[in-house]
Amino acid sequence: MVAMENSMNHDDLDELVGMGLRVSVSSAQIVFYIILVMMGILGNATVVVVIGKSVILEGGRGRNSDIIIINMSLSNLMVSVMRNMLLIISDLGLE
């Protein structure tokens, strides 16, 4: 283990840390992934708006199932926006 660490110079270590697990992918895969992420964001936003509007119009006392669906959609929407957008930016090669 020590011999392996000594065989790598500091430039190699900096490059490995900076690049992470970067794998080359085709542009078609990136475009398909972007389309899937955008559809997920739009779908979750639509669910939140439509069911949220019905919960609000019912006088603030919505059914428990509607509130659970809104919570799940909001959490999925936040993950899609925060995590998947960063993955797209990383796949495009931007830092």
DSSP file (Angstrom, degrees, kcal/mol; ACC not computed):
  #  RESIDUE AA STRUCTURE BP1 BP2  ACC     N-H-->O    O-->H-N    N-H-->O    O-->H-N    TCO  KAPPA ALPHA  PHI   PSI    X-CA   Y-CA   Z-CA
    1    1 A M     >        0   0    0      0, 0.0     4,-2.1     0, 0.0     5,-0.2   0.000 360.0 360.0 360.0 -45.6    0.0    0.0    0.0
    2    2 A V  H  >  +     0   0    0      1,-0.2     4,-2.4     2,-0.2     5,-0.2   0.889 360.0  52.7 -66.4 -38.4    2.8    2.4    0.9
    3    3 A A  H  > S+     0   0    0      1,-0.2     4,-1.6     2,-0.2    -1,-0.2   0.882 108.8  50.4 -64.8 -37.0    4.7    1.4   -2.2
    4    4 A M  H  > S+     0   0    0      2,-0.2     4,-0.9     1,-0.2    -2,-0.2   0.908 111.0  48.0 -67.7 -40.9    1.7    2.2   -4.3
    5    5 A E  H  < S+     0   0    0     -4,-2.1     3,-0.4     1,-0.2    -2,-0.2   0.884 112.2  49.8 -66.1 -37.8    1.2    5.6   -2.7
    6    6 A N  H  < S+     0   0    0     -4,-2.4    -1,-0.2     1,-0.2    -2,-0.2   0.799 103.7  59.8 -71.0 -27.6    4.9    6.4   -3.2
    7    7 A S  H  < S+     0   0    0     -4,-1.6     2,-0.5    -5,-0.2    -1,-0.2   0.765  94.6  73.9 -73.6 -23.2    4.8    5.4   -6.8
    8    8 A M  S  < S-     0   0    0     -4,-0.9     2,-0.1    -3,-0.4     0, 0.0  -0.768  78.0-143.5 -90.8 130.4    2.1    8.0   -7.6
    9    9 A N     >  -     0   0    0     -2,-0.5     4,-1.5     1,-0.1     3,-0.4  -0.340  30.2 -99.1 -84.5 175.4    3.3   11.6   -7.7
   10   10 A H  H  > S+     0   0    0      1,-0.2     4,-2.2     2,-0.2     5,-0.2   0.792 119.5  61.4 -68.2 -28.2    1.3   14.5   -6.4
   11   11 A D  H  > S+     0   0    0      2,-0.2     4,-2.0     1,-0.2    -1,-0.2   0.899 103.9  49.6 -64.7 -39.7    0.1   15.5   -9.9
   12   12 A D  H  > S+     0   0    0     -3,-0.4     4,-2.3     2,-0.2    -1,-0.2   0.904 110.8  49.6 -64.9 -40.9   -1.6   12.1  -10.4
   13   13 A L  H  X S+     0   0    0     -4,-1.5     4,-2.3     1,-0.2     5,-0.2   0.909 110.1  50.0 -65.7 -41.6   -3.3   12.4   -7.0
   14   14 A D  H  X S+     0   0    0     -4,-2.2     4,-2.4     1,-0.2    -1,-0.2   0.890 111.3  49.8 -63.4 -38.1   -4.6   16.0   -7.8
   15   15 A E  H  X S+     0   0    0     -4,-2.0     4,-2.1     2,-0.2     5,-0.2   0.901 111.1  48.3 -68.9 -39.7   -5.9   14.8  -11.2
   16   16 A L  H  X S+     0   0    0     -4,-2.3     4,-1.8     2,-0.2    -2,-0.2   0.904 114.3  45.7 -66.6 -41.0   -7.7   11.8   -9.6
   17   17 A V  H  < S+     0   0    0     -4,-2.3    -2,-0.2     1,-0.2    -1,-0.2   0.914 115.3  47.0 -68.4 -41.9   -9.3   13.9   -6.9
   18   18 A G  H  < S+     0   0    0     -4,-2.4    -2,-0.2    -5,-0.2    -1,-0.2   0.856 117.8  40.1 -69.6 -35.2  -10.3   16.7   -9.3
   19   19 A M  H  < S-     0   0    0     -4,-2.1     3,-0.5     1,-0.2    -1,-0.2   0.762  84.3-174.3 -88.7 -25.9  -11.8   14.4  -12.0
   20   20 A G     <  -     0   0    0     -4,-1.8     2,-0.3    -5,-0.2    -1,-0.2  -0.446  65.3 -24.5  67.9-139.0  -13.6   11.9   -9.7
   21   21 A L  S    S+     0   0    0     -2,-0.1     2,-0.2    -4,-0.1    -1,-0.2  -0.331  82.1 171.3-102.9  49.5  -15.1    9.0  -11.6
   22   22 A R        -     0   0    0     -3,-0.5     2,-0.4    -2,-0.3    -2,-0.1  -0.431   8.5-174.7 -66.7 125.1  -15.5   10.8  -14.9
   23   23 A V        -     0   0    0     -2,-0.2     2,-0.3     0, 0.0    -2,-0.1  -0.970  27.7-116.1-122.2 136.7  -16.5    8.4  -17.7
   24   24 A S        +     0   0    0     -2,-0.4     2,-0.3     0, 0.0    67,-0.0  -0.577  38.7 179.5 -75.4 130.5  -16.8    9.4  -21.3
   25   25 A V        -     0   0    0     -2,-0.3     2,-0.0    66,-0.2     0, 0.0  -0.899  30.2-101.1-127.3 157.3  -20.4    9.2  -22.6
   26   26 A S     >  -     0   0    0     -2,-0.3     4,-1.6     1,-0.1     3,-0.2  -0.326  28.8-116.7 -75.5 160.8  -21.8    9.9  -26.0
   27   27 A S  H  > S+     0   0    0      1,-0.2     4,-2.5     2,-0.2     5,-0.2   0.816 114.5  60.6 -67.7 -29.3  -23.7   13.1  -26.6
   28   28 A A  H  > S+     0   0    0      1,-0.2     4,-2.4     2,-0.2    -1,-0.2   0.895 104.2  49.6 -65.2 -38.5  -26.9   11.1  -27.3
   29   29 A Q  H  > S+     0   0    0      2,-0.2     4,-2.4     1,-0.2    -1,-0.2   0.903 111.2  49.0 -65.8 -40.2  -26.8    9.7  -23.8
   30   30 A I  H  X S+     0   0    0     -4,-1.6     4,-2.5     2,-0.2    -2,-0.2   0.927 112.2  47.8 -64.4 -44.7  -26.3   13.2  -22.3
   31   31 A V  H  X S+     0   0    0     -4,-2.5     4,-2.4     1,-0.2    -2,-0.2   0.916 112.7  48.9 -63.3 -42.9  -29.2   14.6  -24.4
   32   32 A F  H  X S+     0   0    0     -4,-2.4     4,-2.3     1,-0.2    -1,-0.2   0.900 111.8  49.2 -63.1 -40.8  -31.5   11.6  -23.4
   33   33 A Y  H  X S+     0   0    0     -4,-2.4     4,-2.5     2,-0.2    -2,-0.2   0.905 110.2  50.7 -65.4 -41.5  -30.5   12.1  -19.7
   34   34 A I  H  X S+     0   0    0     -4,-2.5     4,-2.5     2,-0.2    -2,-0.2   0.915 110.4  49.9 -61.6 -43.2  -31.3   15.9  -19.9
   35   35 A I  H  X S+     0   0    0     -4,-2.4     4,-2.4     1,-0.2    -2,-0.2   0.921 111.3  48.7 -62.7 -43.6  -34.7   15.1  -21.5
   36   36 A L  H  X S+     0   0    0     -4,-2.3     4,-2.1     2,-0.2    -2,-0.2   0.900 111.9  48.8 -63.4 -40.8  -35.5   12.6  -18.7
   37   37 A V  H  X S+     0   0    0     -4,-2.5     4,-2.4     2,-0.2    -2,-0.2   0.921 111.9  48.6 -65.4 -43.4  -34.5   15.0  -16.0
   38   38 A M  H  X S+     0   0    0     -4,-2.5     4,-2.7     1,-0.2     5,-0.2   0.896 111.0  50.5 -64.5 -39.3  -36.6   17.8  -17.5
   39   39 A M  H  X S+     0   0    0     -4,-2.4     4,-2.5     2,-0.2    -1,-0.2   0.890 110.7  50.3 -65.0 -37.8  -39.6   15.5  -17.8
   40   40 A G  H  X S+     0   0    0     -4,-2.1     4,-2.4     2,-0.2     5,-0.2   0.909 111.6  47.3 -64.7 -42.4  -39.2   14.5  -14.2
   41   41 A I  H  X S+     0   0    0     -4,-2.4     4,-2.3     2,-0.2    -2,-0.2   0.938 115.0  45.3 -64.3 -46.8  -39.0   18.1  -13.0
   42   42 A L  H  X S+     0   0    0     -4,-2.7     4,-2.2     2,-0.2    -2,-0.2   0.894 113.6  50.5 -65.3 -39.1  -42.0   19.1  -15.1
   43   43 A G  H  X S+     0   0    0     -4,-2.5     4,-2.2    -5,-0.2    -2,-0.2   0.926 112.7  44.8 -64.5 -45.5  -44.0   16.0  -13.9
   44   44 A N  H  X S+     0   0    0     -4,-2.4     4,-2.4     1,-0.2    -2,-0.2   0.894 112.9  51.1 -67.1 -38.9  -43.3   16.6  -10.2
   45   45 A A  H  X S+     0   0    0     -4,-2.3     4,-2.4    -5,-0.2    -1,-0.2   0.894 109.7  51.0 -64.3 -38.5  -44.1   20.3  -10.5
   46   46 A T  H  X S+     0   0    0     -4,-2.2     4,-2.8     2,-0.2     5,-0.3   0.914 109.9  49.3 -64.4 -42.8  -47.4   19.4  -12.2
   47   47 A V  H  X>S+     0   0    0     -4,-2.2     4,-2.2     1,-0.2     5,-0.5   0.923 112.2  48.4 -62.1 -44.1  -48.3   17.0   -9.5
   48   48 A V  H  X5S+     0   0    0     -4,-2.4     4,-1.8     1,-0.2     5,-0.2   0.918 115.3  44.4 -63.2 -43.3  -47.5   19.6   -6.8
   49   49 A V  H  X5S+     0   0    0     -4,-2.4     4,-2.2     3,-0.2    -2,-0.2   0.947 117.4  42.5 -68.4 -48.2  -49.5   22.3   -8.5
   50   50 A V  H  X5S+     0   0    0     -4,-2.8     4,-1.6     2,-0.2    -2,-0.2   0.953 122.7  36.1 -67.9 -50.1  -52.6   20.3   -9.4
   51   51 A I  H  X5S+     0   0    0     -4,-2.2     4,-2.1    -5,-0.3    -1,-0.2   0.876 116.9  54.1 -73.2 -35.1  -52.9   18.4   -6.1
   52   52 A G  H  X<S+     0   0    0     -4,-1.8     4,-2.3    -5,-0.5    -1,-0.2   0.893 107.0  51.9 -62.6 -39.1  -51.8   21.3   -4.0
   53   53 A K  H  X S+     0   0    0     -4,-2.2     4,-2.4    -5,-0.2    -1,-0.2   0.904 109.9  48.6 -64.0 -40.5  -54.5   23.5   -5.7
   54   54 A S  H  X S+     0   0    0     -4,-1.6     4,-1.1     2,-0.2    -2,-0.2   0.872 111.0  50.6 -68.4 -35.4  -57.1   20.9   -4.8
   55   55 A V  H  <>S+     0   0    0     -4,-2.1     5,-1.1     2,-0.2     3,-0.2   0.913 112.8  46.3 -67.0 -41.4  -55.9   20.7   -1.2
   56   56 A I  H ><5S+     0   0    0     -4,-2.3     3,-1.4     1,-0.2     4,-0.3   0.899 110.6  52.3 -67.8 -40.5  -56.0   24.5   -0.8
   57   57 A L  H 3<5S+     0   0    0     -4,-2.4    -1,-0.2     1,-0.3    -2,-0.2   0.729  96.8  68.4 -70.3 -20.5  -59.5   24.8   -2.4
   58   58 A E  T 3<5S-     0   0    0     -4,-1.1     3,-0.4    -3,-0.2    -1,-0.3   0.374 127.2 -92.2 -79.0   7.2  -60.9   22.3    0.0
   59   59 A G  T < 5 -     0   0    0     -3,-1.4    -3,-0.2     1,-0.2    -2,-0.2   0.681  67.9 -67.1  94.1  19.3  -60.4   24.7    2.8
   60   60 A G  S   <S+     0   0    0     -5,-1.1     2,-0.9    -4,-0.3    -1,-0.2   0.278 114.4 100.9  87.7 -13.1  -57.0   23.8    4.0
   61   61 A R        +     0   0    0     -3,-0.4    -1,-0.1    -6,-0.1     2,-0.1  -0.725  54.0 175.0-107.5  83.3  -58.0   20.4    5.3
   62   62 A G        -     0   0    0     -2,-0.9     2,-0.1     1,-0.1    -7,-0.1  -0.343  38.7 -87.5 -83.3 166.8  -56.9   18.0    2.6
   63   63 A R     >  -     0   0    0      1,-0.1     4,-1.8    -2,-0.1     3,-0.2  -0.420  35.5-120.4 -69.7 149.6  -57.0   14.3    2.6
   64   64 A N  H  > S+     0   0    0      1,-0.2     4,-2.2     2,-0.2     5,-0.2   0.861 112.1  56.0 -61.2 -36.7  -54.0   12.6    4.1
   65   65 A S  H  > S+     0   0    0      1,-0.2     4,-2.3     2,-0.2    -1,-0.2   0.884 106.1  51.2 -65.2 -37.6  -53.2   10.8    0.9
   66   66 A D  H  > S+     0   0    0     -3,-0.2     4,-2.3     2,-0.2    -1,-0.2   0.908 110.0  49.1 -64.9 -41.0  -53.1   14.1   -1.1
   67   67 A I  H  X S+     0   0    0     -4,-1.8     4,-2.3     2,-0.2    -2,-0.2   0.882 110.4  50.8 -67.0 -37.4  -50.7   15.5    1.5
   68   68 A I  H  X S+     0   0    0     -4,-2.2     4,-2.5     2,-0.2    -1,-0.2   0.913 110.2  49.9 -65.0 -42.5  -48.5   12.4    1.3
   69   69 A I  H  X S+     0   0    0     -4,-2.3     4,-2.5     2,-0.2    -2,-0.2   0.904 110.6  49.8 -63.0 -40.9  -48.4   12.7   -2.5
   70   70 A I  H  X S+     0   0    0     -4,-2.3     4,-2.7     2,-0.2    -1,-0.2   0.918 110.8  49.8 -64.2 -42.6  -47.4   16.4   -2.4
   71   71 A N  H  X S+     0   0    0     -4,-2.3     4,-2.3     1,-0.2    -2,-0.2   0.919 112.4  47.1 -61.9 -43.3  -44.6   15.6    0.1
   72   72 A M  H  X S+     0   0    0     -4,-2.5     4,-2.3     2,-0.2    -2,-0.2   0.911 113.7  47.7 -65.1 -41.8  -43.3   12.8   -2.1
   73   73 A S  H  X S+     0   0    0     -4,-2.5     4,-2.5     2,-0.2    -2,-0.2   0.897 111.6  50.3 -67.0 -39.7  -43.4   15.0   -5.2
   74   74 A L  H  X S+     0   0    0     -4,-2.7     4,-2.4     2,-0.2    -2,-0.2   0.915 111.8  47.1 -64.9 -42.1  -41.8   17.9   -3.5
   75   75 A S  H  X S+     0   0    0     -4,-2.3     4,-2.1     2,-0.2    -2,-0.2   0.913 114.0  47.4 -67.2 -40.0  -38.9   15.8   -2.2
   76   76 A N  H  X S+     0   0    0     -4,-2.3     4,-2.5     2,-0.2    -2,-0.2   0.880 111.4  52.1 -66.1 -37.5  -38.4   14.2   -5.6
   77   77 A L  H  X S+     0   0    0     -4,-2.5     4,-2.5     2,-0.2     5,-0.2   0.909 109.1  49.2 -64.7 -42.7  -38.5   17.6   -7.2
   78   78 A M  H  X S+     0   0    0     -4,-2.4     4,-2.7     2,-0.2     5,-0.4   0.901 112.0  48.5 -65.0 -39.8  -35.9   19.0   -4.9
   79   79 A V  H  X>S+     0   0    0     -4,-2.1     4,-2.1     2,-0.2     5,-1.3   0.922 112.2  49.4 -64.8 -43.0  -33.6   16.0   -5.6
   80   80 A S  I  <>S+     0   0    0     -4,-2.5     5,-0.9     3,-0.2    -2,-0.2   0.919 115.9  42.2 -62.5 -43.3  -34.1   16.4   -9.3
   81   81 A V  I  <5S+     0   0    0     -4,-2.5     4,-0.4     3,-0.2    -2,-0.2   0.943 124.4  33.4 -70.9 -46.7  -33.3   20.1   -9.2
   82   82 A M  I  X5S+     0   0    0     -4,-2.7     4,-0.8    -5,-0.2    -3,-0.2   0.952 130.1  26.6 -78.5 -49.7  -30.4   19.9   -6.8
   83   83 A R  I  X5S+     0   0    0     -4,-2.1     4,-2.0    -5,-0.4    -3,-0.2   0.949 122.9  44.5 -82.7 -50.6  -28.7   16.6   -7.6
   84   84 A N  I  ><S+     0   0    0     -5,-1.3     4,-2.2     1,-0.2    -3,-0.2   0.842 110.9  54.0 -69.6 -32.7  -29.6   15.9  -11.2
   85   85 A M  H  ><S+     0   0    0     -5,-0.9     4,-2.3    -4,-0.4    -1,-0.2   0.893 109.0  50.0 -67.0 -36.9  -28.9   19.4  -12.4
   86   86 A L  H  X S+     0   0    0     -4,-0.8     4,-2.3     2,-0.2    -2,-0.2   0.884 109.7  51.4 -66.4 -36.9  -25.4   19.2  -10.9
   87   87 A L  H  X S+     0   0    0     -4,-2.0     4,-2.7     2,-0.2    -2,-0.2   0.896 109.4  50.2 -65.2 -39.4  -24.9   15.8  -12.6
   88   88 A I  H  X S+     0   0    0     -4,-2.2     4,-1.9     2,-0.2    -2,-0.2   0.934 110.9  48.6 -63.5 -45.2  -25.9   17.3  -15.9
   89   89 A I  H  <>S+     0   0    0     -4,-2.3     5,-1.7     1,-0.2     4,-0.4   0.899 112.9  48.5 -60.4 -40.8  -23.5   20.2  -15.5
   90   90 A S  H ><5S+     0   0    0     -4,-2.3     3,-1.1     1,-0.2    -2,-0.2   0.900 109.5  51.9 -66.6 -41.0  -20.7   17.7  -14.5
   91   91 A D  H 3<5S+     0   0    0     -4,-2.7    -1,-0.2     1,-0.3    -2,-0.2   0.828 104.2  57.6 -65.7 -30.7  -21.5   15.5  -17.6
   92   92 A L  T 3<5S-     0   0    0     -4,-1.9    -1,-0.3    -5,-0.2    -2,-0.2   0.612 119.6-111.7 -75.4 -10.4  -21.2   18.6  -19.8
   93   93 A G  T < 5S+     0   0    0     -3,-1.1     2,-0.2    -4,-0.4    -3,-0.2   0.488  72.1 134.4  96.9   3.1  -17.7   19.1  -18.6
   94   94 A L      <       0   0    0     -5,-1.7    -1,-0.3     1,-0.1    -2,-0.1  -0.539 360.0 360.0 -84.0 153.8  -18.3   22.3  -16.6
   95   95 A E              0   0    0     -2,-0.2    -1,-0.1     0, 0.0    -5,-0.1   0.374 360.0 360.0-115.0 360.0  -16.9   22.8  -13.1
